[in-house]
Amino acid sequence: MTTTQREVSADQSRQVAEAARESQWLKPSFGKQLFLGRLRMDLIHPWPQPAPDPDAEQFLARLERYVSTEVDGAAIEREARIPDEVFHRLADLGAFGMKIDPAYGGLGLSHLDYCRALELAGSVSPAIGALLSAHQSIGVPQPLKLFGTAEQKQRFLPRLAAGEVSAFLLTEPDVGSDPARMSATATPVEGGYRLNGVKLWATNGTVATLLVVMALVPKSEGHRGGITAFVVEGDADGVTVERRNAFLGLRGLENSVTRFHDVFVPAENVIGGEGRGLKIALSTLNTGRLSLPAMCVGAAKWSLSVARQWSAQRVQWGRAVGQHEAVATKIAYLAATAYGMESMLDLCCMLADDDRNDFRIEAALVKLYGSEHGWRVVDELVQIRGGRGYESAESLAARGEKAIGVEQLLRDMRINRIFEGSTEIMHLFIAREAVDQHLSVAGALIDPKSGVGAKAKALGSAAWFYARWLPTLLVGRGTFGGYGSFGRLARHVRFAERASRRLARDTFRGMARWQGRLEHRQAFLGRIVDIGAELFAIAAVCSRATASGQREQLELADAFCRQARDRVAVLRRALWHNTDAADAALARRVLDGAYPELEQGIVPTPTGGDWVAEWHPGASTAPDLRRRIPPR
């Protein structure tokens, strides 16, 4: 049998991705303005003050009591399974309906309270955090909330709020961040569609009874076709869970390989219309991405707690290890970074809740920043704990010591740099949004495929835009000692304002230098984005700490800004002084097999199996491994 994997060109992949992105900016965006050299503090300061929600506070209190006293995170890790009773109790608490409107049986929590809940649950068991997040951040509830019909909401949301689990199925064995290669198809038939394909890495896939499935509808008469989102019943005929995948961490994760063979999906289960699947996925991720850094913030706080207690108690060379500068600098990084990450996340949540700002860049930045620094925080904790950081909690307990599972957290956290957009993809996604204004006015000028007429037309609009924009990058409020209302933090806000203008100049310089080839300068673009993330973080912590007026927060904010400024200095120097070109050339030679001696003297890697497993159409020949939570 032949595989159904599709081969597409780079241009086709780019066109699919470009067609799916939100092309308009209808609301103010702090992130967009930041990359244009404008530090719009008025969009995030004064620090938002959401109205208290007593119902949310009561829910969070109940959730904390339950997960802290009744959930055995060590057992979930040991048995690689979340017990049925945990599903039942979470459903009783309403945890599966946190983001679902009360009209459909949910709690209707704000993004801020929802992320607080994930932070709390994830600190006990990251697998539970992932379960709840995948269910309602990217699973069925969020796409229906944004794009579902009234009938779809009424039909599906009460089930999900009551405790049924949902999953999101986009990835395929040969399809990750390049959806143009998607092979799963939904062929129109009378009354609906026939769904065929195989989906990989579906979080919650083994336990989900409702699925959001992305599939390609062939274009035909009466059908615009394209990648389309469907709600699919997990127990429909032709659905088979062929594998439960096992990973480095998150051992309790119910993650599947799911096959669809001639699965009938009613027409009324299409979400948002044919061809809008990727737009729905990207729009869902704007808020869905906030759930992942919530758990990174929880991990950072837990790491800080362990580091503080251990470093104060452990004595070496006559002093507590935390008093030695080599460890003290790590503790300072943990404390400042936990504060910075939480500030970014809380701000993004409140921007999402007030619905007055376009926060797509900010949400992507906090996902990127939280996953990268969250990983570094836990790595530093391993170093602070030394050999005990590498030892399992079970082994520590067997020796009579505290069962502190740092090595488990390290394994659990590693996936965050890959989940919901890898760091490399996030760099490219944010960079594309950051240069959107430039592409809208000068895209034809730097596009080698543009004709003379298109270039001439673009020249006029580009000249008009840049004649007004470039002079604004020379001086600004940060040049003349502004931002006095920020007190001791004013110098950091002034730095961020100056650095944002410098960042915009560097971006323009890169466009002028490489023009259409800029998209291939991924290391350069990654540094541009990382600088932007640091500046956003500085702005967030300065706003939060100033609003608090508390000495402790001002001290944390000052420490964070000092550290962030050092990172910006390193990143900016690397923009123009680096080994990128030489590294790329060396990589090409390595890929061509130029240095075989470097792979000698070791046992050869396995020869069996494929690097990417092919799938073939047809009915499943594997046993169905779906798991159903029995009613009580």
N, C-alpha and C positions, 0 to 999 in steps of 0.2 A: 504494500500500500504506500501511497505517497503522502508526504507531509503537506500540510496546508499553510505552512509559514510563507509569508509574502516578502518579496524583495522590493524595496523602494529606494529611490535615489535620495541624496541629501536634500535636494531642492524640494522633493515631495514631502519629506519629513518636516522641513522648515515651513512649508505652506500649511500643512495640517496644524502645526503648533501655533502658527501666527493667526490662523482663522479661529482658533479656540480661545485666544486670549481676549480679555476685555480691552477694547481699543479706545474707550472714551474715559475721560476723567471728569465726572459730573459733580464731584464734591472735592473740597480741599484735601490735600495730601501733604502731611509733614514730610514723609519720605521722598516724594517726588521733588518737592521744593529744596530739600536738603541736597540732593544730587545736582540740582541746578545752581547751587551756591547761595541759597536763601535759607537761613535758619529761622523758620517761622515759629518762634517760641510761643506766639499768641495762640497757636493751634493746640498746644499741650500745657500751657501755663496761663493762669493758675491751675494747679493740680486738680483734676476733677474730683468732686466730692459726691459720690453716688448716695442716693437716699437709702437709709437702713431698710432691710427687708427681714422682719421678724420671722417669717415662715422659713426663709432660707437659713437663718441662723439656727433655728430649731432643727432643721434637717441636718445641717452640718454637725450639730451637737450629737444627734442620734447616730449619724454615720461614724463619728469619731468613737463613740462608746462601743459601737459594734465592732469595727475593724481592730480597735486597740485591745479588746478583751476576748473576742470570740474567733477572730480569723488567725489561723496558724500559718504565717507566711513561710516558715521553715518546712512545714509539711507540704505545702504547695510546691516548693522547690524540690523537695525530696521525692515526691510522688509524681511530679510533672503533671499535676492535675488540680484544677479548682474543684472542690467538692460540690456535689449537687446542692447541699444545704446552703452553701454560700450564695449560689444563684438564687435560691428561694428567699433568703433573708435580704439580699440586695433588692430583689423585686418588691418585697414587703416595705422596704424603706422608701421605694420610689426611685432608686438609683438608675434604673434603666429608662426613666422618663425625665431626667434632669433638664434636658433641653426641649422637651415636648410641651406644647401649650396646655395649660390646665383644662381647656375646652375638650381636649382629647385624653384626659386622664393623667397628664404629666405635671411636673412641678413648675415648669416655666422659669427656671433659674436664669439669672443674668450670666453673661460669659464670665464675669469675675467670680461669682459664687460657684459656677460649674468648674472652673479651673482650680479653685480652692478645694473642691471635693476630690478632684483627680489627684491633686498634690497629696492630700490626706490618704486616700486609698492606696495610691502608688507607693507611699512611704512604708506601708505594711507589706504589700506584695505588688511589685511592678506588673505582674501578670494580670492582676485585677484592674489596675489602672489602664492597661492596654485593652482589656476586655470592654470596659465601660467607654473608653475613648473611641475605639473602632466602631462600636455599636452606634454611637450617636453623633460623633464628630464627622465621620465620613460614611457611615452606614445609612440605612434608609431614612431615619428621621430628618437629617439635615437637608438632603436633596428635596424631600417632599415639602419641608418647611419653606424652601426658597422657590421651588418650581412646581410643586404638586398641585393638582386640582383639588377642589373642595371634596369631591367624591373620593379621591385617593387618600386624602388625609383622614377622612372619616372611616375609611375601610381598614387602613393599616396602622395608623398611629396609636389608637387605643390598645391594640395587641402588643405593640412595642413598649408602651408605657407600663403595661401590666407585667412585663418580664420576658417576653419573647426577645430573642437576640437577632441582630442584623449584622450583615457583613457587606463589604464593598469589593467587587471583583473587576479589576481592570488588567492587572499584570498577567502575562502569559509566559510560557517557557522561553520564548524568543522576543518578548516585548516587555520593556521596562519603561524608561522615560521617553521612548520613541513610539507613540501610539499609532503612527502611520503604518506600522508593520502589523497591526492587529489582524488576527486571523479568525477569531470567533465571529460567526455570522448569524444574523437574524433575518431569515428569508420570509417575506410577506406571504401569508396564506389566508384563506377565508377566516375572518374573525380575529386575526392576529398574526403571529410570527412563529417560525420554527427556529429554535436556537440550537446552534451546534458550536462546540469549541471546548477548549481546556483552559482553565484559569489557575494560575500559580500564586502561592503566598497570600491566600485570602485569610486575613486575621478574623477569627471567629467562625471561619468557614465550616468547621466540623460541627458546631453547635447552633449555627444560625438557621432560623426557620423562614426568614425573609432576606432576600439578597438584592443589592443593586448590582446589575450586571451590565457591563459595557460591551456592545457588539456592533459589528458593521452591517448595516442594512444596504443591500445592493440597490443602486439607483435603477428605477424602472418607471413605467407610466403610472402616475399617481403617487409615486414615492420619491421624495427628494434624496433619500438615502443618506449615507454617512454614519459616523459613529453615534450610537444612540444608547440612552440609559433606559433600562427596564427594571421594574420590580418583579422578581421571580420568587415563587414559593419554593422554599428549600426542600420540600418533600414532593415536588412535582415529579411525574413520571419522566424518566430519562436523566435525572440529576443523580450523580454518583460522586461521593467523596472518596477518591481513590487513595489518598495519602493524608496522614497527619504529619506535617513537617516538624523536625526537631532542630533546635538552634543552639548556638553558643550560650545564650542566656534566655531569659523569659521562658523558663521551662514549662510553666503552666499555660503558655499560649496555645490556644486551639486554632491552629493555622493549617490550611488545607491545600491540596490539589483537587480541584473539582471539575468533573467532566459533564458537559451538556450534550445529550444525543437526542435530537428531534424533540426537544422540550417545547411544548406549546405554551406561548405567552400571549394572553389576551391583549388586544389592541389598547384597551383602557389601562394597561399597565405601563405604557410608555410614559416616561417622565419628560415633560417639557417639549415634546415633539421630536420627530426624526432629525438626525444630524446635529443635535445639540448636546450630545453626551459629554464631549470634552469641555465645553463651556460650563456645563453643570459641575463636572468634576473640579475644574479650577475655581469656580465660584464657591463650591463647598469647602475647598481647602483654604480659602481666605480666612475663614473662622476655624476650620478644623485643625489648622496647623497650630493654633494656640494651645491645644491639649497636650501636645508633646513637650513644649517647654515648661508646661505646668509640672509635669513629672520630673523634668530636669531641675526645676527650682526645688522641688521636694527632696531630690537626691542631694542637691547642694547644701540644703539646710541640715539634712541628716549627716552628711559628711563633716560639716562644721561642728556639729554636736559631738560626734565621735572624736574628731581631732582635738577639740578643746579639752574634753575630759581626759583623754589618753595623754596628751602632751603636758597636762598639769600634774598627772600622777606618775608617769614614767620618769625615772631618774637615771641619768647617765653622766659620768664625769662630774659628779658632785652637784648637778643642777637638773631641774625638770627639763625634759627635752625641748619643751616649748620656749624655754628661755635661751636656748642656743639660736643664734641668728639664722643658721641654715634651715631650721624648722620654723622659726618665727616668721620668716618671709612667706613661707607656704601658708601658714595660718592666716596671715594678713590677706593673702590672695584669696583664700577660701571665704573669709568674712566679707571682703569687699565685693567679690564676684557674686556671692549669694544675694547681697543687697542689690547689686546692679541688675542681675537677671530678674529678680522679683519686680524691680521698678519697671523694667521694660515690659514684662508680661502684664502687670497690673494696668499699665498705661494702655497697652494694646487692647486689653479686655474692655476697658472703659471707653475707648474710642469705638469699639465694635458695638457696645451697648447704647451709646448715644446716637449712633446712626447718622451723624452729621459729617463724618470724614470718610474719605476713601483710604482704607488702611491696608490695602493689599501689600504694599511694600513693607510697611511696619511689621505685619504678621509674618512675612517671609524672613525679615531680618531677625525677629526674635526667635523663630524656629532655628535659623542658622546659628545664631549666637548662643542660644541655650544649649543646643546639641554639641557644639564644639567646646564651649567652656564647661558644660556639664561633664563631659568626658575628661577634660583636663583636671577638673576639681577632684573627681574620684580617683584618677591616676595619682594625683598628689597625695590623696589620703592613703593610698596603698604605700606610698613611700614613707609617709609619716609613721604609719603603723609597722613598717619594716616587715619582718618575716610573718608577723601576725596578720598583716594585710593580705598576704598571699595564701594564708591558711584558711580552710573552710570553717564556717561557724560551728558545724557539727564536730570537727576535730578539736577546735578550741574548747568547746563545752566538755568534751570527753577528758580534757586535761584539767578541768576545773576552772577555766577562764570564761569571761563573758563571751557569749555566742554572737560576736559581731561579724556579720557576713559581708566584709568589704569586697572579697574576691567575687562574690555573687553580684554585688552591685556593679562592679567593673564589667562583668559579662553582660548584665542586663542593660547597662547604659550604652554599650558600644553600638547597638542597632540604631540609636537615635540619629547618628550621623548619616544613616541610609534611609530610614523610614520616611515616608511622605515627602520624598525629594532628597536625594543625596546632597552632601555639601557642594559637590561639583555642579550638580544641576541647579541647586539653589543660587549659586553664584551666577550662573548664566541667566536664570529666570529674573533675578533682581537686576542684573546688569541690563537686560533687555528693557525692563520697565524704567530704569534710571536714564537710559538714552532715548526714551520714547519721544521726547520733545525734539531732540536733534533729528531723529529719523523722520518725524512728521514735516519738518521744514527743509531738511537737506538730504533726505534719504536717497533721492534720485541722483544727487551729485556724487555720492560715494558708491552707488550701486553700479558695478561694471556692466550690467545687463541693460541699463537705462539707455534709451536713445537720445539723440541730440536734442530733440524737442523737449523731452522730459527734463533733461539736465538744464536747458535754458530756462524753463519755467521755474524749476527749483532754485536756480541761481538768484532770481529776484526776491523770492520769499526768504531765502536764507540770508541774503545780504541785509534785508530789512530787520530780521530777527537778531542777527549777530551784532549789527550796528548798535542796537539798543541794549543787548544783553551783556556783551563783553565788558563794557565800561563799568557795569555794576559789580564785577568781580574784583575790581582793583581796591576799592575801599568799602567799608561797611561799618555797622554799628560797633563791631568788635575792635575796630581800628582806633576809636576815639574814647575808650574807657567807659563804654556803656554797660548796661545791665546791673547797675548799682543795687537794684532791689534784691538781687540774689546774695548780697552780703559777702561773706567769705568765699562763696562759690562763684562770685561774679567772674573771676579770672578764668575759670574753667568754661563758663558760657561764652566768654569773649574768645577763648581759644577755639571752641567749637564753631563759632561764627566765622572766624578767620579760616579755619581748616576746611569748612564747607565750601568757601569761595575757592580755596586752593584746590580742593578736590574737583570742583567743576572745571577749573582751568586745566588740570591734569587730564580729565576726561576729554575735553576739547582738543588738547594737544595730541592725545592718542588717536582721536578720530582723524585729525588733520594728517597725522603721520602715516597711519595704516589704512585709512578710509575703509573700503569694503572688506579688507582683510582683518579688521578689528575683531570680528566675531571669532576668529581663530586664535586671537591673543588671549587665551582663557586664563593664563596666570596673571596677566595684567588686569583683566576684568575682575578676577577674584580678589585682588588686592584693593581695587577701587571699592568693591562691595564691602570688604572687611573694614576699610576705613569708615565708610558710611555707617556700618553697624556700630562701631565704637563711638562715633559722634552722636548717633541716636541714643545710645546708652548714656553718654555724658549728659545730654539734654534731659533725659528722663530722670536720672538720679538727682540732678540739680533742682528740677521742678519739685520732685517729691520731698526732698530733704528741706528745701526752703519752706514749703507749705507746712511741714511738720513743726518747724521751729525748734526741734529737739537737738540738744548738743550731740547725742549719740548718733543720730542720723546724719547730721552735718559732718561729723568725723568720718563716718563710713563713706559718705558721698565724696568727701575730699580725697580719701585714700583711693577710692575707686577711680576717680578722675585722674589722679596722678598716674596710676598704673595704666589706664587706658591711653593717656597721652603718650606714654613711653611706647606702647604698642603701635600707635598711629605713626610715630616717628620712624619706627623700624619698617612699617609697611610702606610709608611714602618713599623712603630711600630706595626700597626694593622695586618701586615702580619703574625707575629708570636705571638702576644699577643692580643687575641680576644676571643669572646664567641661563635665562629661559631659552634663548636661541640655541646655545651650545647643548643644553639638556635635551631639547627636542631633536637635534641632529644626532646626539648619542643614542637616544631612544630608537630612532629609525634604524640605526646600525644594529642595535641589540635585537630588534624585531626581525631584521634580515639575517640574524644568526652569525654576526661578525665575531662574536667572542665565545665560541663553544667551550674553551678551556675553563671559563668561569663556572660551568655547570658540571665539571668533571670532579671525580673524587667523592661523589655521593651516590647513594642508591637511587636509581632512576625513578622518576615519578610514575604513578600507575598508568598503564597503557589501556586498560579496559574502560568502557563507558564513553559517553560523549561529553564535551564541554557544555553544550546546551542540548538538553534532551529534546528530540523531535516528538511531536504528537501526531497521531493519525486519526482521521475521522472514523466514526463507527461507535457501536455500543461498547460500554465498558466491559472489560474482562477481569477487572479487579474487584475484590470484595468491598462492599460499601461500609466505610468507616465513620459515617456520621454518628454523632452522639446526641441523644435526646435526653433532656432533663426530665425525669418522671415527675408527675404531679405528686404532691404530698397527700 
